[in-house]
Amino acid sequence: IGMDSSVTPLRHGGLTLVQTTDFFYPLVDDPYMM
């Protein structure tokens, strides 16, 4: 697991929530073209 993720324990029966996010540098200068 990289530095862009989190592990959160939930209240329900020993479950955990694993979240991750990837960030990409925009290759197009105009956001409306993406």
GIDA-V613573 format. One record per residue. RES is the residue in one small letter. PHI is phi in radians with two decimals (none if undefined). Layout:
res->RES phi->PHI
res->RES phi->PHI
This chain:
res->i phi->none
res->g phi->-1.48
res->m phi->-1.40
res->d phi->-1.82
res->s phi->-2.42
res->s phi->-2.51
res->v phi->-2.13
res->t phi->-2.07
res->p phi->-1.25
res->l phi->-1.77
res->r phi->-1.36
res->h phi->-1.59
res->g phi->0.88
res->g phi->1.29
res->l phi->-1.48
res->t phi->-2.23
res->l phi->-1.85
res->v phi->-1.93
res->q phi->-2.13
res->t phi->-2.47
res->t phi->-2.40
res->d phi->-1.97
res->f phi->-1.92
res->f phi->-2.10
res->y phi->-1.24
res->p phi->-1.15
res->l phi->-1.57
res->v phi->-2.01
res->d phi->-1.23
res->d phi->-1.67
res->p phi->-1.14
res->y phi->-1.31
res->m phi->-1.43
res->m phi->-1.31
